[in-house]
Amino acid sequence: MIHLVTKEDIEHVAKLMRIEIDSPDEYFERIQKIMNYFDILDKADIESEEIPVQEVTISELREDKFIPFESKLITNLKNYKGTFVRAPKMN
């Protein structure tokens, strides 16, 4: 099997992202499973599959209208605190 991603690649990307990883082997196995799944998808024969497409003419689309927003949008955000927006915690 050809490995498109190496353990060194994983360590390098983790370093660039400033993420400490204990064992690149664990991530290497996960990535190999993902890459193997992509191989399965690539081999799937979908040439004979018919993909339904709904065609819509331009005249059937709604007209774009500019509707001004009177208040400051940022003040309506759920996690707005003074001069910043609070993001969810990263685990």
PDB file with one MODEL, atoms N, CA, C and O in Angstrom:
MODEL        1
ATOM      1  N   MET A   1       0.838  -1.175   0.000  1.00  0.00           N
ATOM      2  CA  MET A   1       0.000   0.000   0.000  1.00  0.00           C
ATOM      3  C   MET A   1       0.889   1.246   0.000  1.00  0.00           C
ATOM      4  O   MET A   1       1.879   1.303   0.729  1.00  0.00           O
ATOM      5  N   ILE A   2       0.544   2.219  -0.799  1.00  0.00           N
ATOM      6  CA  ILE A   2       1.289   3.476  -0.871  1.00  0.00           C
ATOM      7  C   ILE A   2       0.747   4.419   0.192  1.00  0.00           C
ATOM      8  O   ILE A   2      -0.462   4.626   0.292  1.00  0.00           O
ATOM      9  N   HIS A   3       1.644   4.987   0.982  1.00  0.00           N
ATOM     10  CA  HIS A   3       1.244   5.941   2.005  1.00  0.00           C
ATOM     11  C   HIS A   3       1.416   7.343   1.444  1.00  0.00           C
ATOM     12  O   HIS A   3       2.535   7.781   1.178  1.00  0.00           O
ATOM     13  N   LEU A   4       0.304   8.044   1.267  1.00  0.00           N
ATOM     14  CA  LEU A   4       0.361   9.403   0.742  1.00  0.00           C
ATOM     15  C   LEU A   4       0.737  10.408   1.819  1.00  0.00           C
ATOM     16  O   LEU A   4       1.188  11.514   1.522  1.00  0.00           O
ATOM     17  N   VAL A   5       0.546  10.014   3.077  1.00  0.00           N
ATOM     18  CA  VAL A   5       0.875  10.868   4.214  1.00  0.00           C
ATOM     19  C   VAL A   5       1.829  10.088   5.109  1.00  0.00           C
ATOM     20  O   VAL A   5       1.607   8.912   5.399  1.00  0.00           O
ATOM     21  N   THR A   6       2.883  10.753   5.540  1.00  0.00           N
ATOM     22  CA  THR A   6       3.849  10.096   6.425  1.00  0.00           C
ATOM     23  C   THR A   6       3.684  10.598   7.858  1.00  0.00           C
ATOM     24  O   THR A   6       3.008  11.596   8.104  1.00  0.00           O
ATOM     25  N   LYS A   7       4.301   9.902   8.782  1.00  0.00           N
ATOM     26  CA  LYS A   7       4.267  10.339  10.181  1.00  0.00           C
ATOM     27  C   LYS A   7       4.947  11.697  10.321  1.00  0.00           C
ATOM     28  O   LYS A   7       4.543  12.523  11.140  1.00  0.00           O
ATOM     29  N   GLU A   8       5.971  11.918   9.523  1.00  0.00           N
ATOM     30  CA  GLU A   8       6.667  13.207   9.548  1.00  0.00           C
ATOM     31  C   GLU A   8       5.742  14.327   9.078  1.00  0.00           C
ATOM     32  O   GLU A   8       5.789  15.437   9.607  1.00  0.00           O
ATOM     33  N   ASP A   9       4.897  14.035   8.082  1.00  0.00           N
ATOM     34  CA  ASP A   9       3.921  15.027   7.613  1.00  0.00           C
ATOM     35  C   ASP A   9       2.964  15.410   8.735  1.00  0.00           C
ATOM     36  O   ASP A   9       2.637  16.584   8.910  1.00  0.00           O
ATOM     37  N   ILE A  10       2.521  14.422   9.487  1.00  0.00           N
ATOM     38  CA  ILE A  10       1.600  14.666  10.594  1.00  0.00           C
ATOM     39  C   ILE A  10       2.269  15.529  11.659  1.00  0.00           C
ATOM     40  O   ILE A  10       1.671  16.479  12.164  1.00  0.00           O
ATOM     41  N   GLU A  11       3.504  15.194  11.996  1.00  0.00           N
ATOM     42  CA  GLU A  11       4.239  15.985  12.986  1.00  0.00           C
ATOM     43  C   GLU A  11       4.454  17.415  12.495  1.00  0.00           C
ATOM     44  O   GLU A  11       4.351  18.364  13.272  1.00  0.00           O
ATOM     45  N   HIS A  12       4.750  17.566  11.211  1.00  0.00           N
ATOM     46  CA  HIS A  12       4.987  18.894  10.640  1.00  0.00           C
ATOM     47  C   HIS A  12       3.713  19.744  10.678  1.00  0.00           C
ATOM     48  O   HIS A  12       3.755  20.914  11.059  1.00  0.00           O
ATOM     49  N   VAL A  13       2.600  19.160  10.289  1.00  0.00           N
ATOM     50  CA  VAL A  13       1.325  19.893  10.295  1.00  0.00           C
ATOM     51  C   VAL A  13       0.929  20.248  11.732  1.00  0.00           C
ATOM     52  O   VAL A  13       0.447  21.351  11.990  1.00  0.00           O
ATOM     53  N   ALA A  14       1.130  19.330  12.647  1.00  0.00           N
ATOM     54  CA  ALA A  14       0.821  19.602  14.057  1.00  0.00           C
ATOM     55  C   ALA A  14       1.670  20.762  14.574  1.00  0.00           C
ATOM     56  O   ALA A  14       1.182  21.613  15.317  1.00  0.00           O
ATOM     57  N   LYS A  15       2.936  20.789  14.179  1.00  0.00           N
ATOM     58  CA  LYS A  15       3.818  21.881  14.601  1.00  0.00           C
ATOM     59  C   LYS A  15       3.349  23.202  14.015  1.00  0.00           C
ATOM     60  O   LYS A  15       3.340  24.217  14.711  1.00  0.00           O
ATOM     61  N   LEU A  16       2.955  23.205  12.729  1.00  0.00           N
ATOM     62  CA  LEU A  16       2.466  24.428  12.099  1.00  0.00           C
ATOM     63  C   LEU A  16       1.188  24.935  12.775  1.00  0.00           C
ATOM     64  O   LEU A  16       0.971  26.140  12.897  1.00  0.00           O
ATOM     65  N   MET A  17       0.354  23.997  13.208  1.00  0.00           N
ATOM     66  CA  MET A  17      -0.910  24.354  13.855  1.00  0.00           C
ATOM     67  C   MET A  17      -0.748  24.591  15.354  1.00  0.00           C
ATOM     68  O   MET A  17      -1.708  24.916  16.052  1.00  0.00           O
ATOM     69  N   ARG A  18       0.489  24.422  15.838  1.00  0.00           N
ATOM     70  CA  ARG A  18       0.811  24.589  17.251  1.00  0.00           C
ATOM     71  C   ARG A  18      -0.040  23.655  18.122  1.00  0.00           C
ATOM     72  O   ARG A  18      -0.607  24.057  19.138  1.00  0.00           O
ATOM     73  N   ILE A  19      -0.102  22.405  17.684  1.00  0.00           N
ATOM     74  CA  ILE A  19      -0.820  21.371  18.413  1.00  0.00           C
ATOM     75  C   ILE A  19       0.203  20.343  18.878  1.00  0.00           C
ATOM     76  O   ILE A  19       1.011  19.845  18.094  1.00  0.00           O
ATOM     77  N   GLU A  20       0.151  20.039  20.161  1.00  0.00           N
ATOM     78  CA  GLU A  20       1.040  19.009  20.687  1.00  0.00           C
ATOM     79  C   GLU A  20       0.355  17.658  20.558  1.00  0.00           C
ATOM     80  O   GLU A  20      -0.771  17.477  21.023  1.00  0.00           O
ATOM     81  N   ILE A  21       1.033  16.719  19.930  1.00  0.00           N
ATOM     82  CA  ILE A  21       0.490  15.361  19.823  1.00  0.00           C
ATOM     83  C   ILE A  21       1.478  14.407  20.483  1.00  0.00           C
ATOM     84  O   ILE A  21       2.693  14.525  20.322  1.00  0.00           O
ATOM     85  N   ASP A  22       0.918  13.456  21.233  1.00  0.00           N
ATOM     86  CA  ASP A  22       1.751  12.488  21.940  1.00  0.00           C
ATOM     87  C   ASP A  22       2.289  11.425  20.995  1.00  0.00           C
ATOM     88  O   ASP A  22       3.466  11.067  21.046  1.00  0.00           O
ATOM     89  N   SER A  23       1.411  10.927  20.131  1.00  0.00           N
ATOM     90  CA  SER A  23       1.802   9.828  19.265  1.00  0.00           C
ATOM     91  C   SER A  23       1.316  10.062  17.838  1.00  0.00           C
ATOM     92  O   SER A  23       0.118   9.969  17.572  1.00  0.00           O
ATOM     93  N   PRO A  24       2.228  10.361  16.920  1.00  0.00           N
ATOM     94  CA  PRO A  24       1.796  10.531  15.530  1.00  0.00           C
ATOM     95  C   PRO A  24       1.279   9.222  14.937  1.00  0.00           C
ATOM     96  O   PRO A  24       0.560   9.229  13.938  1.00  0.00           O
ATOM     97  N   ASP A  25       1.649   8.092  15.559  1.00  0.00           N
ATOM     98  CA  ASP A  25       1.190   6.789  15.054  1.00  0.00           C
ATOM     99  C   ASP A  25      -0.333   6.687  15.080  1.00  0.00           C
ATOM    100  O   ASP A  25      -0.943   6.156  14.151  1.00  0.00           O
ATOM    101  N   GLU A  26      -0.940   7.196  16.143  1.00  0.00           N
ATOM    102  CA  GLU A  26      -2.403   7.138  16.276  1.00  0.00           C
ATOM    103  C   GLU A  26      -3.077   7.914  15.136  1.00  0.00           C
ATOM    104  O   GLU A  26      -4.042   7.439  14.538  1.00  0.00           O
ATOM    105  N   TYR A  27      -2.561   9.102  14.847  1.00  0.00           N
ATOM    106  CA  TYR A  27      -3.128   9.912  13.779  1.00  0.00           C
ATOM    107  C   TYR A  27      -2.808   9.324  12.417  1.00  0.00           C
ATOM    108  O   TYR A  27      -3.604   9.424  11.483  1.00  0.00           O
ATOM    109  N   PHE A  28      -1.637   8.710  12.310  1.00  0.00           N
ATOM    110  CA  PHE A  28      -1.244   8.078  11.048  1.00  0.00           C
ATOM    111  C   PHE A  28      -2.243   6.982  10.674  1.00  0.00           C
ATOM    112  O   PHE A  28      -2.654   6.880   9.518  1.00  0.00           O
ATOM    113  N   GLU A  29      -2.631   6.168  11.652  1.00  0.00           N
ATOM    114  CA  GLU A  29      -3.601   5.099  11.383  1.00  0.00           C
ATOM    115  C   GLU A  29      -4.948   5.667  10.972  1.00  0.00           C
ATOM    116  O   GLU A  29      -5.590   5.153  10.056  1.00  0.00           O
ATOM    117  N   ARG A  30      -5.380   6.726  11.647  1.00  0.00           N
ATOM    118  CA  ARG A  30      -6.662   7.357  11.297  1.00  0.00           C
ATOM    119  C   ARG A  30      -6.638   7.903   9.877  1.00  0.00           C
ATOM    120  O   ARG A  30      -7.580   7.715   9.107  1.00  0.00           O
ATOM    121  N   ILE A  31      -5.553   8.576   9.548  1.00  0.00           N
ATOM    122  CA  ILE A  31      -5.446   9.176   8.210  1.00  0.00           C
ATOM    123  C   ILE A  31      -5.382   8.086   7.146  1.00  0.00           C
ATOM    124  O   ILE A  31      -5.940   8.248   6.061  1.00  0.00           O
ATOM    125  N   GLN A  32      -4.711   6.984   7.443  1.00  0.00           N
ATOM    126  CA  GLN A  32      -4.649   5.883   6.481  1.00  0.00           C
ATOM    127  C   GLN A  32      -6.044   5.303   6.232  1.00  0.00           C
ATOM    128  O   GLN A  32      -6.377   4.950   5.100  1.00  0.00           O
ATOM    129  N   LYS A  33      -6.864   5.204   7.295  1.00  0.00           N
ATOM    130  CA  LYS A  33      -8.233   4.722   7.121  1.00  0.00           C
ATOM    131  C   LYS A  33      -9.034   5.675   6.236  1.00  0.00           C
ATOM    132  O   LYS A  33      -9.806   5.240   5.382  1.00  0.00           O
ATOM    133  N   ILE A  34      -8.846   6.960   6.444  1.00  0.00           N
ATOM    134  CA  ILE A  34      -9.539   7.959   5.622  1.00  0.00           C
ATOM    135  C   ILE A  34      -9.095   7.842   4.173  1.00  0.00           C
ATOM    136  O   ILE A  34      -9.925   7.856   3.265  1.00  0.00           O
ATOM    137  N   MET A  35      -7.789   7.726   3.952  1.00  0.00           N
ATOM    138  CA  MET A  35      -7.263   7.629   2.588  1.00  0.00           C
ATOM    139  C   MET A  35      -7.751   6.344   1.915  1.00  0.00           C
ATOM    140  O   MET A  35      -8.065   6.352   0.725  1.00  0.00           O
ATOM    141  N   ASN A  36      -7.818   5.239   2.666  1.00  0.00           N
ATOM    142  CA  ASN A  36      -8.340   3.988   2.113  1.00  0.00           C
ATOM    143  C   ASN A  36      -9.804   4.130   1.723  1.00  0.00           C
ATOM    144  O   ASN A  36     -10.240   3.573   0.715  1.00  0.00           O
ATOM    145  N   TYR A  37     -10.558   4.871   2.514  1.00  0.00           N
ATOM    146  CA  TYR A  37     -11.965   5.098   2.185  1.00  0.00           C
ATOM    147  C   TYR A  37     -12.083   5.907   0.895  1.00  0.00           C
ATOM    148  O   TYR A  37     -12.948   5.627   0.064  1.00  0.00           O
ATOM    149  N   PHE A  38     -11.221   6.906   0.723  1.00  0.00           N
ATOM    150  CA  PHE A  38     -11.224   7.674  -0.525  1.00  0.00           C
ATOM    151  C   PHE A  38     -10.902   6.780  -1.716  1.00  0.00           C
ATOM    152  O   PHE A  38     -11.457   6.968  -2.798  1.00  0.00           O
ATOM    153  N   ASP A  39     -10.015   5.813  -1.530  1.00  0.00           N
ATOM    154  CA  ASP A  39      -9.715   4.859  -2.597  1.00  0.00           C
ATOM    155  C   ASP A  39     -10.961   4.067  -2.980  1.00  0.00           C
ATOM    156  O   ASP A  39     -11.229   3.853  -4.162  1.00  0.00           O
ATOM    157  N   ILE A  40     -11.711   3.637  -1.984  1.00  0.00           N
ATOM    158  CA  ILE A  40     -12.959   2.903  -2.252  1.00  0.00           C
ATOM    159  C   ILE A  40     -13.931   3.785  -3.035  1.00  0.00           C
ATOM    160  O   ILE A  40     -14.560   3.329  -3.990  1.00  0.00           O
ATOM    161  N   LEU A  41     -14.049   5.042  -2.626  1.00  0.00           N
ATOM    162  CA  LEU A  41     -14.950   5.965  -3.335  1.00  0.00           C
ATOM    163  C   LEU A  41     -14.485   6.196  -4.767  1.00  0.00           C
ATOM    164  O   LEU A  41     -15.305   6.284  -5.681  1.00  0.00           O
ATOM    165  N   ASP A  42     -13.176   6.294  -4.965  1.00  0.00           N
ATOM    166  CA  ASP A  42     -12.638   6.494  -6.316  1.00  0.00           C
ATOM    167  C   ASP A  42     -12.946   5.305  -7.219  1.00  0.00           C
ATOM    168  O   ASP A  42     -13.150   5.477  -8.421  1.00  0.00           O
ATOM    169  N   LYS A  43     -12.983   4.108  -6.655  1.00  0.00           N
ATOM    170  CA  LYS A  43     -13.221   2.908  -7.453  1.00  0.00           C
ATOM    171  C   LYS A  43     -14.704   2.647  -7.708  1.00  0.00           C
ATOM    172  O   LYS A  43     -15.048   1.794  -8.526  1.00  0.00           O
ATOM    173  N   ALA A  44     -15.570   3.361  -7.028  1.00  0.00           N
ATOM    174  CA  ALA A  44     -17.011   3.147  -7.202  1.00  0.00           C
ATOM    175  C   ALA A  44     -17.414   3.543  -8.627  1.00  0.00           C
ATOM    176  O   ALA A  44     -17.049   4.615  -9.108  1.00  0.00           O
ATOM    177  N   ASP A  45     -18.155   2.684  -9.279  1.00  0.00           N
ATOM    178  CA  ASP A  45     -18.589   2.936 -10.654  1.00  0.00           C
ATOM    179  C   ASP A  45     -19.898   3.716 -10.631  1.00  0.00           C
ATOM    180  O   ASP A  45     -20.972   3.156 -10.411  1.00  0.00           O
ATOM    181  N   ILE A  46     -19.784   5.025 -10.863  1.00  0.00           N
ATOM    182  CA  ILE A  46     -20.987   5.849 -10.866  1.00  0.00           C
ATOM    183  C   ILE A  46     -21.259   6.453 -12.240  1.00  0.00           C
ATOM    184  O   ILE A  46     -22.121   7.319 -12.391  1.00  0.00           O
ATOM    185  N   GLU A  47     -20.514   5.987 -13.234  1.00  0.00           N
ATOM    186  CA  GLU A  47     -20.699   6.511 -14.584  1.00  0.00           C
ATOM    187  C   GLU A  47     -22.109   6.249 -15.101  1.00  0.00           C
ATOM    188  O   GLU A  47     -22.664   7.064 -15.838  1.00  0.00           O
ATOM    189  N   SER A  48     -22.685   5.121 -14.719  1.00  0.00           N
ATOM    190  CA  SER A  48     -24.007   4.773 -15.229  1.00  0.00           C
ATOM    191  C   SER A  48     -25.135   5.396 -14.407  1.00  0.00           C
ATOM    192  O   SER A  48     -26.304   5.296 -14.780  1.00  0.00           O
ATOM    193  N   GLU A  49     -24.788   6.037 -13.294  1.00  0.00           N
ATOM    194  CA  GLU A  49     -25.804   6.661 -12.449  1.00  0.00           C
ATOM    195  C   GLU A  49     -26.324   7.939 -13.098  1.00  0.00           C
ATOM    196  O   GLU A  49     -25.562   8.745 -13.632  1.00  0.00           O
ATOM    197  N   GLU A  50     -27.624   8.097 -13.039  1.00  0.00           N
ATOM    198  CA  GLU A  50     -28.226   9.314 -13.570  1.00  0.00           C
ATOM    199  C   GLU A  50     -28.485  10.259 -12.415  1.00  0.00           C
ATOM    200  O   GLU A  50     -29.146   9.898 -11.442  1.00  0.00           O
ATOM    201  N   ILE A  51     -27.965  11.466 -12.523  1.00  0.00           N
ATOM    202  CA  ILE A  51     -28.118  12.452 -11.468  1.00  0.00           C
ATOM    203  C   ILE A  51     -29.207  13.429 -11.890  1.00  0.00           C
ATOM    204  O   ILE A  51     -29.048  14.148 -12.877  1.00  0.00           O
ATOM    205  N   PRO A  52     -30.321  13.460 -11.144  1.00  0.00           N
ATOM    206  CA  PRO A  52     -31.405  14.364 -11.516  1.00  0.00           C
ATOM    207  C   PRO A  52     -31.013  15.819 -11.261  1.00  0.00           C
ATOM    208  O   PRO A  52     -30.477  16.158 -10.205  1.00  0.00           O
ATOM    209  N   VAL A  53     -31.286  16.653 -12.228  1.00  0.00           N
ATOM    210  CA  VAL A  53     -30.977  18.069 -12.116  1.00  0.00           C
ATOM    211  C   VAL A  53     -32.245  18.848 -12.401  1.00  0.00           C
ATOM    212  O   VAL A  53     -32.901  18.637 -13.421  1.00  0.00           O
ATOM    213  N   GLN A  54     -32.584  19.748 -11.495  1.00  0.00           N
ATOM    214  CA  GLN A  54     -33.755  20.574 -11.698  1.00  0.00           C
ATOM    215  C   GLN A  54     -33.298  21.892 -12.311  1.00  0.00           C
ATOM    216  O   GLN A  54     -32.586  22.676 -11.684  1.00  0.00           O
ATOM    217  N   GLU A  55     -33.719  22.113 -13.541  1.00  0.00           N
ATOM    218  CA  GLU A  55     -33.321  23.340 -14.216  1.00  0.00           C
ATOM    219  C   GLU A  55     -34.308  24.455 -13.896  1.00  0.00           C
ATOM    220  O   GLU A  55     -35.523  24.258 -13.928  1.00  0.00           O
ATOM    221  N   VAL A  56     -33.768  25.620 -13.591  1.00  0.00           N
ATOM    222  CA  VAL A  56     -34.579  26.787 -13.276  1.00  0.00           C
ATOM    223  C   VAL A  56     -34.098  27.926 -14.160  1.00  0.00           C
ATOM    224  O   VAL A  56     -32.902  28.207 -14.230  1.00  0.00           O
ATOM    225  N   THR A  57     -35.030  28.573 -14.829  1.00  0.00           N
ATOM    226  CA  THR A  57     -34.652  29.714 -15.664  1.00  0.00           C
ATOM    227  C   THR A  57     -34.502  30.956 -14.793  1.00  0.00           C
ATOM    228  O   THR A  57     -35.017  31.008 -13.676  1.00  0.00           O
ATOM    229  N   ILE A  58     -33.808  31.932 -15.300  1.00  0.00           N
ATOM    230  CA  ILE A  58     -33.575  33.164 -14.549  1.00  0.00           C
ATOM    231  C   ILE A  58     -34.890  33.863 -14.228  1.00  0.00           C
ATOM    232  O   ILE A  58     -35.023  34.467 -13.164  1.00  0.00           O
ATOM    233  N   SER A  59     -35.848  33.788 -15.121  1.00  0.00           N
ATOM    234  CA  SER A  59     -37.131  34.457 -14.880  1.00  0.00           C
ATOM    235  C   SER A  59     -37.903  33.819 -13.722  1.00  0.00           C
ATOM    236  O   SER A  59     -38.801  34.452 -13.167  1.00  0.00           O
ATOM    237  N   GLU A  60     -37.572  32.580 -13.347  1.00  0.00           N
ATOM    238  CA  GLU A  60     -38.245  31.914 -12.234  1.00  0.00           C
ATOM    239  C   GLU A  60     -37.643  32.265 -10.875  1.00  0.00           C
ATOM    240  O   GLU A  60     -38.234  31.965  -9.838  1.00  0.00           O
ATOM    241  N   LEU A  61     -36.478  32.894 -10.876  1.00  0.00           N
ATOM    242  CA  LEU A  61     -35.826  33.259  -9.622  1.00  0.00           C
ATOM    243  C   LEU A  61     -36.456  34.516  -9.040  1.00  0.00           C
ATOM    244  O   LEU A  61     -37.030  35.328  -9.765  1.00  0.00           O
ATOM    245  N   ARG A  62     -36.345  34.668  -7.736  1.00  0.00           N
ATOM    246  CA  ARG A  62     -36.899  35.863  -7.102  1.00  0.00           C
ATOM    247  C   ARG A  62     -36.034  37.075  -7.439  1.00  0.00           C
ATOM    248  O   ARG A  62     -34.858  36.940  -7.776  1.00  0.00           O
ATOM    249  N   GLU A  63     -36.625  38.236  -7.343  1.00  0.00           N
ATOM    250  CA  GLU A  63     -35.908  39.470  -7.603  1.00  0.00           C
ATOM    251  C   GLU A  63     -35.096  39.838  -6.366  1.00  0.00           C
ATOM    252  O   GLU A  63     -35.602  39.764  -5.246  1.00  0.00           O
ATOM    253  N   ASP A  64     -33.852  40.230  -6.560  1.00  0.00           N
ATOM    254  CA  ASP A  64     -33.033  40.674  -5.442  1.00  0.00           C
ATOM    255  C   ASP A  64     -33.479  42.058  -5.003  1.00  0.00           C
ATOM    256  O   ASP A  64     -33.674  42.952  -5.827  1.00  0.00           O
ATOM    257  N   LYS A  65     -33.636  42.224  -3.700  1.00  0.00           N
ATOM    258  CA  LYS A  65     -34.033  43.525  -3.157  1.00  0.00           C
ATOM    259  C   LYS A  65     -33.091  43.888  -2.023  1.00  0.00           C
ATOM    260  O   LYS A  65     -32.744  43.046  -1.195  1.00  0.00           O
ATOM    261  N   PHE A  66     -32.685  45.141  -1.994  1.00  0.00           N
ATOM    262  CA  PHE A  66     -31.849  45.634  -0.899  1.00  0.00           C
ATOM    263  C   PHE A  66     -32.765  46.071   0.234  1.00  0.00           C
ATOM    264  O   PHE A  66     -33.616  46.943   0.058  1.00  0.00           O
ATOM    265  N   ILE A  67     -32.586  45.463   1.388  1.00  0.00           N
ATOM    266  CA  ILE A  67     -33.363  45.828   2.571  1.00  0.00           C
ATOM    267  C   ILE A  67     -32.366  46.292   3.618  1.00  0.00           C
ATOM    268  O   ILE A  67     -31.631  45.475   4.172  1.00  0.00           O
ATOM    269  N   PRO A  68     -32.324  47.586   3.899  1.00  0.00           N
ATOM    270  CA  PRO A  68     -31.348  48.085   4.871  1.00  0.00           C
ATOM    271  C   PRO A  68     -31.637  47.566   6.277  1.00  0.00           C
ATOM    272  O   PRO A  68     -32.792  47.422   6.678  1.00  0.00           O
ATOM    273  N   PHE A  69     -30.563  47.290   7.016  1.00  0.00           N
ATOM    274  CA  PHE A  69     -30.669  46.829   8.401  1.00  0.00           C
ATOM    275  C   PHE A  69     -30.351  48.025   9.278  1.00  0.00           C
ATOM    276  O   PHE A  69     -29.242  48.557   9.230  1.00  0.00           O
ATOM    277  N   GLU A  70     -31.299  48.442  10.065  1.00  0.00           N
ATOM    278  CA  GLU A  70     -31.190  49.708  10.788  1.00  0.00           C
ATOM    279  C   GLU A  70     -30.227  49.673  11.983  1.00  0.00           C
ATOM    280  O   GLU A  70     -29.536  50.661  12.231  1.00  0.00           O
ATOM    281  N   SER A  71     -30.163  48.576  12.718  1.00  0.00           N
ATOM    282  CA  SER A  71     -29.296  48.547  13.897  1.00  0.00           C
ATOM    283  C   SER A  71     -27.961  47.877  13.562  1.00  0.00           C
ATOM    284  O   SER A  71     -27.779  47.324  12.477  1.00  0.00           O
ATOM    285  N   LYS A  72     -27.030  47.942  14.523  1.00  0.00           N
ATOM    286  CA  LYS A  72     -25.734  47.289  14.325  1.00  0.00           C
ATOM    287  C   LYS A  72     -25.912  45.792  14.468  1.00  0.00           C
ATOM    288  O   LYS A  72     -26.402  45.319  15.494  1.00  0.00           O
ATOM    289  N   LEU A  73     -25.525  45.049  13.462  1.00  0.00           N
ATOM    290  CA  LEU A  73     -25.699  43.604  13.461  1.00  0.00           C
ATOM    291  C   LEU A  73     -24.921  42.936  14.588  1.00  0.00           C
ATOM    292  O   LEU A  73     -25.410  41.983  15.195  1.00  0.00           O
ATOM    293  N   ILE A  74     -23.724  43.421  14.873  1.00  0.00           N
ATOM    294  CA  ILE A  74     -22.869  42.776  15.867  1.00  0.00           C
ATOM    295  C   ILE A  74     -23.500  42.817  17.259  1.00  0.00           C
ATOM    296  O   ILE A  74     -23.280  41.904  18.055  1.00  0.00           O
ATOM    297  N   THR A  75     -24.267  43.836  17.564  1.00  0.00           N
ATOM    298  CA  THR A  75     -24.881  43.929  18.893  1.00  0.00           C
ATOM    299  C   THR A  75     -26.002  42.909  19.064  1.00  0.00           C
ATOM    300  O   THR A  75     -26.425  42.649  20.191  1.00  0.00           O
ATOM    301  N   ASN A  76     -26.483  42.335  17.986  1.00  0.00           N
ATOM    302  CA  ASN A  76     -27.541  41.326  18.056  1.00  0.00           C
ATOM    303  C   ASN A  76     -26.992  39.907  18.187  1.00  0.00           C
ATOM    304  O   ASN A  76     -27.761  38.954  18.310  1.00  0.00           O
ATOM    305  N   LEU A  77     -25.682  39.763  18.160  1.00  0.00           N
ATOM    306  CA  LEU A  77     -25.090  38.435  18.302  1.00  0.00           C
ATOM    307  C   LEU A  77     -25.245  37.939  19.732  1.00  0.00           C
ATOM    308  O   LEU A  77     -25.200  38.716  20.686  1.00  0.00           O
ATOM    309  N   LYS A  78     -25.426  36.643  19.858  1.00  0.00           N
ATOM    310  CA  LYS A  78     -25.690  36.017  21.157  1.00  0.00           C
ATOM    311  C   LYS A  78     -24.528  36.187  22.135  1.00  0.00           C
ATOM    312  O   LYS A  78     -24.751  36.445  23.318  1.00  0.00           O
ATOM    313  N   ASN A  79     -23.298  36.045  21.656  1.00  0.00           N
ATOM    314  CA  ASN A  79     -22.131  36.068  22.537  1.00  0.00           C
ATOM    315  C   ASN A  79     -21.307  37.348  22.392  1.00  0.00           C
ATOM    316  O   ASN A  79     -20.088  37.318  22.561  1.00  0.00           O
ATOM    317  N   TYR A  80     -21.950  38.456  22.085  1.00  0.00           N
ATOM    318  CA  TYR A  80     -21.252  39.729  21.933  1.00  0.00           C
ATOM    319  C   TYR A  80     -20.990  40.329  23.306  1.00  0.00           C
ATOM    320  O   TYR A  80     -21.916  40.519  24.095  1.00  0.00           O
ATOM    321  N   LYS A  81     -19.737  40.624  23.587  1.00  0.00           N
ATOM    322  CA  LYS A  81     -19.345  41.201  24.879  1.00  0.00           C
ATOM    323  C   LYS A  81     -18.506  42.450  24.630  1.00  0.00           C
ATOM    324  O   LYS A  81     -17.306  42.338  24.379  1.00  0.00           O
ATOM    325  N   GLY A  82     -19.090  43.597  24.693  1.00  0.00           N
ATOM    326  CA  GLY A  82     -18.343  44.851  24.565  1.00  0.00           C
ATOM    327  C   GLY A  82     -17.728  45.055  23.203  1.00  0.00           C
ATOM    328  O   GLY A  82     -18.390  45.533  22.282  1.00  0.00           O
ATOM    329  N   THR A  83     -16.463  44.695  23.067  1.00  0.00           N
ATOM    330  CA  THR A  83     -15.763  44.916  21.797  1.00  0.00           C
ATOM    331  C   THR A  83     -15.359  43.628  21.111  1.00  0.00           C
ATOM    332  O   THR A  83     -14.590  43.660  20.151  1.00  0.00           O
ATOM    333  N   PHE A  84     -15.864  42.483  21.587  1.00  0.00           N
ATOM    334  CA  PHE A  84     -15.486  41.221  20.955  1.00  0.00           C
ATOM    335  C   PHE A  84     -16.659  40.246  20.985  1.00  0.00           C
ATOM    336  O   PHE A  84     -17.628  40.429  21.722  1.00  0.00           O
ATOM    337  N   VAL A  85     -16.542  39.197  20.154  1.00  0.00           N
ATOM    338  CA  VAL A  85     -17.537  38.129  20.116  1.00  0.00           C
ATOM    339  C   VAL A  85     -16.886  36.896  20.722  1.00  0.00           C
ATOM    340  O   VAL A  85     -15.805  36.487  20.299  1.00  0.00           O
ATOM    341  N   ARG A  86     -17.536  36.310  21.702  1.00  0.00           N
ATOM    342  CA  ARG A  86     -16.998  35.136  22.385  1.00  0.00           C
ATOM    343  C   ARG A  86     -17.261  33.885  21.554  1.00  0.00           C
ATOM    344  O   ARG A  86     -18.396  33.601  21.174  1.00  0.00           O
ATOM    345  N   ALA A  87     -16.200  33.153  21.282  1.00  0.00           N
ATOM    346  CA  ALA A  87     -16.291  31.935  20.486  1.00  0.00           C
ATOM    347  C   ALA A  87     -16.416  30.725  21.412  1.00  0.00           C
ATOM    348  O   ALA A  87     -16.034  30.804  22.579  1.00  0.00           O
ATOM    349  N   PRO A  88     -16.945  29.605  20.908  1.00  0.00           N
ATOM    350  CA  PRO A  88     -17.027  28.413  21.754  1.00  0.00           C
ATOM    351  C   PRO A  88     -15.641  27.887  22.109  1.00  0.00           C
ATOM    352  O   PRO A  88     -14.678  28.108  21.375  1.00  0.00           O
ATOM    353  N   LYS A  89     -15.547  27.191  23.236  1.00  0.00           N
ATOM    354  CA  LYS A  89     -14.275  26.643  23.689  1.00  0.00           C
ATOM    355  C   LYS A  89     -13.822  25.527  22.762  1.00  0.00           C
ATOM    356  O   LYS A  89     -14.633  24.744  22.268  1.00  0.00           O
ATOM    357  N   MET A  90     -12.520  25.466  22.536  1.00  0.00           N
ATOM    358  CA  MET A  90     -11.928  24.409  21.712  1.00  0.00           C
ATOM    359  C   MET A  90     -11.389  23.340  22.642  1.00  0.00           C
ATOM    360  O   MET A  90     -10.645  23.641  23.575  1.00  0.00           O
ATOM    361  N   ASN A  91     -11.759  22.100  22.393  1.00  0.00           N
ATOM    362  CA  ASN A  91     -11.251  20.988  23.211  1.00  0.00           C
ATOM    363  C   ASN A  91     -10.152  20.259  22.519  1.00  0.00           C
ATOM    364  O   ASN A  91      -9.611  19.297  23.064  1.00  0.00           O
TER     365      ASN A  91
ENDMDL
END
